C-alpha cells in the first residue's frame, strides 16, 4: 500500500527539513550510523520535494 502525500507549503517543508537536519546531527553524534544513513535518505527526499514545489509569488509584482 502506498502512502498518500500531503500538500504542504514551502515554509512548512523548510521547518520539517530543519528539524530533520537537527535529528540527523543527533544521530551522527550518537554514533548511530545506520539510522543516520536512513535519515540522510529522508533529507534527500525532502530536498527533492522542495525542488518540485511550485514557485510562490508575492503581491510585490
ZIJOVEN-V185700 format. One record per helix or strand of 2 or more residues. SS is the DSSP state (2 for helix, 1 for strand). FROM is the first residue (numbers start at 0). LEN is the number of residues. If there is no record, write none. Layout:
# ZIJOVEN-V185700
((SS FROM LEN) (SS FROM LEN))
This chain:
# ZIJOVEN-V185700
((2 9 21) (2 32 19))
